Amino acid sequence: MQSDNSPSEHTMADHYTTLEVAKMLGMAVRSVQLMVDRNELEAWKTPGGHRRISRASVERWMAAHGSGGVAQAPAAGTLVASRPPMAPPASPAKGRAPQILLIEDSIHFQNLVGLIVQQHFPGAQLHVANDGITGLALYGQTQPEVLIVDILLPGIDGATLITTLRSHPQFARSHLIVVTSLDEQQREPYAFALQGVKVIHKPRLVAELPGALAACIPQAQVPA
C-alpha cells in the first residue's frame, strides 16, 4: 500500500527502486507499477517524487509465488535475442489432438477464443487458465502445440510468463500467440518478451486469430 509520508532513514535503506524490482522479478517496469497500484507491493514516494518499494513486501511476494516458478525465472538482464535460435515447434504426435492452451483472465475473451477454436478447429482441444501461475502448471501438464497468452494477467504478467517458459526446453514445442488490449505504444515496456512473437490486438481477435492458428495447426493435423 502507498503512503504520502516518507519512512524514516532506517526504513528508507531497506527498499528497492521500481526498476530494481522489475529486474529481480523478470517483469516490465509497468507490471511492477500495476502491482503497487493493486497493493500487492508496499511502496511510497520520496520528496523528489521517486517511487520506492519495500524490500520486505518484495520478499513476501517472491516467497508466495516462488512455487509457481517466478523465482526460477531467467536472470534479470538476459535478453531474449541473446538466446540461441529455437528449433521449429514440433507437429502434434500422430493420433493426438492438437492442444491449445489459453492463459487469459477475461471470461469474455475466454469464451470468444473458445468459439473461434470450436468453429475453425473442432478437433483441437482447448485448455484455459485464468492466471499465469495456473498457466505455468497447465503448460507442463498439456505440452500444447499452441500457447495463447494475454500480456496483462493477475499474479504473473504475460511478459514474465513468456520469459519464464522460454527457460524450459519444452517451450520449443509450442507456437506462441500473444493477445492484448494494449496498442503498439502501450506494448513498448514488454518489447523484451515480444520479439519475434505474433501479437494480436484484441479488437482484431475474430479477424486475425483463425489465420494465426491455421499457421500453427494445419487442418491436416486436426482430427475430424
C-alpha positions as CSV (number, residue, x, y, z in Angstrom):
1,M,0.0,0.0,0.0
2,Q,1.2,3.5,-0.6
3,S,1.7,6.3,1.8
4,D,2.2,10.1,1.4
5,N,4.6,10.2,4.3
6,S,8.2,9.2,3.7
7,P,9.5,6.4,6.0
8,S,12.4,7.0,8.4
9,E,16.0,6.9,7.1
10,H,16.4,3.4,8.6
11,T,13.4,2.2,6.7
12,M,14.5,4.0,3.5
13,A,17.6,1.9,3.5
14,D,15.5,-1.2,3.2
15,H,13.9,-0.6,-0.2
16,Y,14.2,-1.1,-4.0
17,T,13.5,1.1,-6.9
18,T,10.8,0.1,-9.4
19,L,13.5,-0.8,-11.9
20,E,15.4,-3.0,-9.4
21,V,12.2,-4.9,-8.6
22,A,11.4,-5.3,-12.3
23,K,14.8,-6.9,-12.9
24,M,14.5,-9.1,-9.8
25,L,11.1,-10.5,-10.9
26,G,11.8,-10.5,-14.6
27,M,8.9,-8.2,-15.2
28,A,8.4,-5.0,-17.1
29,V,8.5,-1.8,-15.1
30,R,4.9,-1.1,-15.9
31,S,3.9,-4.5,-14.4
32,V,5.6,-3.7,-11.1
33,Q,3.8,-0.3,-11.1
34,L,0.5,-2.2,-11.6
35,M,1.4,-4.5,-8.7
36,V,1.9,-1.4,-6.5
37,D,-1.4,0.0,-7.6
38,R,-3.1,-3.3,-6.7
39,N,-1.4,-3.1,-3.2
40,E,0.5,-6.3,-3.9
41,L,3.7,-4.5,-3.0
42,E,4.2,-1.8,-0.4
43,A,5.6,1.5,-1.8
44,W,6.0,5.2,-1.1
45,K,7.4,8.2,-2.9
46,T,10.5,10.2,-2.0
47,P,10.3,14.0,-1.6
48,G,11.6,14.1,-5.2
49,G,8.7,12.0,-6.4
50,H,10.6,8.7,-7.0
51,R,8.8,5.5,-6.0
52,R,10.5,3.2,-3.5
53,I,9.2,-0.3,-2.8
54,S,9.6,-2.1,0.5
55,R,12.2,-4.9,0.4
56,A,10.0,-6.9,2.8
57,S,7.0,-6.8,0.6
58,V,9.0,-7.9,-2.4
59,E,10.4,-10.8,-0.4
60,R,6.9,-11.8,0.7
61,W,5.7,-11.7,-2.9
62,M,8.5,-13.8,-4.1
63,A,8.0,-16.3,-1.3
64,A,4.3,-16.5,-2.0
65,H,4.8,-17.0,-5.7
66,G,8.1,-19.0,-5.8
67,S,6.3,-22.3,-6.2
68,G,4.7,-21.0,-9.4
69,G,8.1,-20.7,-11.0
70,V,8.8,-17.0,-10.7
71,A,11.9,-17.5,-8.5
72,Q,13.3,-19.8,-11.2
73,A,12.8,-17.2,-14.0
74,P,15.9,-16.4,-16.1
75,A,18.3,-13.9,-14.6
76,A,17.2,-10.3,-15.0
77,G,19.0,-8.6,-17.9
78,T,19.1,-11.7,-20.0
79,L,17.9,-10.6,-23.4
80,V,15.6,-12.9,-25.4
81,A,17.6,-12.1,-28.5
82,S,20.8,-13.4,-27.0
83,R,19.4,-16.9,-26.7
84,P,20.3,-19.5,-29.3
85,P,17.6,-19.8,-32.0
86,M,14.9,-22.3,-31.1
87,A,14.1,-25.4,-33.2
88,P,10.8,-25.1,-35.1
89,P,7.9,-26.3,-32.9
90,A,7.1,-29.9,-33.3
91,S,4.0,-31.2,-35.1
92,P,1.4,-33.0,-32.9
93,A,2.1,-36.6,-32.3
94,K,0.1,-38.9,-34.6
95,G,-3.3,-39.6,-33.2
96,R,-3.1,-36.8,-30.6
97,A,-5.5,-33.9,-31.0
98,P,-3.6,-30.6,-31.1
99,Q,-3.5,-29.0,-27.7
100,I,-4.1,-25.2,-27.3
101,L,-3.5,-23.5,-24.0
102,L,-5.2,-20.1,-23.4
103,I,-3.9,-18.0,-20.5
104,E,-6.5,-15.2,-20.1
105,D,-8.3,-13.8,-17.1
106,S,-11.2,-12.3,-19.0
107,I,-14.3,-14.5,-19.2
108,H,-15.4,-12.7,-22.3
109,F,-12.2,-13.4,-24.3
110,Q,-12.1,-17.0,-22.9
111,N,-15.5,-17.6,-24.4
112,L,-14.6,-15.8,-27.6
113,V,-11.4,-17.8,-28.2
114,G,-13.4,-21.0,-27.3
115,L,-15.9,-20.2,-30.0
116,I,-13.2,-19.5,-32.6
117,V,-11.4,-22.8,-31.9
118,Q,-14.7,-24.7,-31.9
119,Q,-15.7,-23.2,-35.3
120,H,-12.4,-23.4,-37.1
121,F,-10.6,-26.3,-35.3
122,P,-13.3,-28.6,-33.9
123,G,-10.7,-31.4,-33.4
124,A,-8.4,-29.4,-31.3
125,Q,-8.5,-29.4,-27.5
126,L,-8.6,-26.0,-25.7
127,H,-7.3,-25.7,-22.2
128,V,-7.9,-22.4,-20.2
129,A,-6.0,-20.9,-17.3
130,N,-7.2,-17.7,-15.5
131,D,-3.8,-16.6,-14.4
132,G,-0.1,-17.0,-15.0
133,I,0.7,-19.4,-12.2
134,T,-2.1,-21.8,-13.2
135,G,-0.9,-21.4,-16.8
136,L,2.6,-22.5,-15.9
137,A,1.2,-25.6,-14.3
138,L,-1.1,-26.4,-17.2
139,Y,1.6,-25.9,-19.7
140,G,3.7,-28.6,-18.1
141,Q,0.7,-30.9,-18.0
142,T,-0.6,-30.4,-21.5
143,Q,2.6,-29.6,-23.6
144,P,0.4,-27.6,-26.0
145,E,1.2,-27.1,-29.7
146,V,-0.1,-23.5,-29.4
147,L,0.1,-21.2,-26.4
148,I,-2.1,-18.1,-26.4
149,V,-1.2,-15.5,-23.7
150,D,-2.6,-12.2,-22.6
151,I,0.0,-9.7,-21.5
152,L,-1.9,-8.3,-18.5
153,L,-2.5,-11.2,-16.1
154,P,-3.0,-11.4,-12.3
155,G,-0.2,-12.9,-10.4
156,I,2.4,-13.2,-13.1
157,D,2.1,-10.9,-16.1
158,G,2.2,-12.4,-19.6
159,A,5.7,-11.0,-20.3
160,T,7.1,-12.6,-17.2
161,L,5.3,-15.8,-18.1
162,I,6.8,-15.9,-21.6
163,T,10.3,-15.2,-20.2
164,T,9.9,-18.0,-17.6
165,L,8.6,-20.5,-20.2
166,R,11.4,-19.7,-22.6
167,S,13.8,-21.2,-19.9
168,H,12.2,-24.6,-20.3
169,P,13.3,-26.9,-23.1
170,Q,9.7,-28.0,-23.7
171,F,8.8,-24.4,-24.9
172,A,10.5,-25.2,-28.2
173,R,7.5,-27.4,-28.9
174,S,5.0,-24.6,-28.9
175,H,3.9,-21.8,-31.2
176,L,3.2,-18.6,-29.2
177,I,0.5,-16.1,-29.9
178,V,0.1,-13.0,-27.7
179,V,-3.3,-11.3,-27.4
180,T,-3.6,-7.9,-25.8
181,S,-5.8,-4.9,-25.4
182,L,-2.7,-2.7,-25.4
183,D,-1.9,-0.7,-28.5
184,E,1.6,-0.7,-30.0
185,Q,2.8,2.2,-27.9
186,Q,1.5,0.7,-24.7
187,R,3.3,-2.6,-25.5
188,E,6.7,-1.0,-25.6
189,P,7.6,-1.9,-21.9
190,Y,7.0,-5.5,-22.9
191,A,9.1,-5.5,-26.0
192,F,11.8,-7.7,-24.4
193,A,9.3,-10.6,-24.3
194,L,7.6,-10.0,-27.6
195,Q,10.5,-10.1,-30.1
196,G,9.5,-12.4,-33.0
197,V,6.1,-13.2,-31.4
198,K,2.7,-13.0,-33.2
199,V,0.7,-10.3,-31.4
200,I,-3.0,-9.8,-31.9
201,H,-4.8,-6.6,-30.7
202,K,-8.0,-7.8,-29.0
203,P,-10.3,-5.7,-31.2
204,R,-8.9,-7.7,-34.1
205,L,-9.2,-11.1,-32.4
206,V,-12.0,-12.5,-34.5
207,A,-10.4,-11.4,-37.8
208,E,-6.8,-12.5,-37.0
209,L,-6.8,-15.4,-34.6
210,P,-8.2,-18.1,-37.1
211,G,-5.4,-17.3,-39.5
212,A,-2.8,-17.3,-36.8
213,L,-4.0,-20.7,-35.5
214,A,-4.1,-22.1,-39.0
215,A,-0.5,-21.2,-39.5
216,C,0.3,-23.1,-36.3
217,I,-2.0,-26.1,-36.8
218,P,-2.6,-27.1,-40.4
219,Q,-6.0,-28.5,-40.9
220,A,-4.5,-31.8,-42.0
221,Q,-3.2,-32.3,-38.4
222,V,-6.6,-31.8,-36.8
223,P,-8.6,-35.0,-36.3
224,A,-12.1,-34.9,-37.8
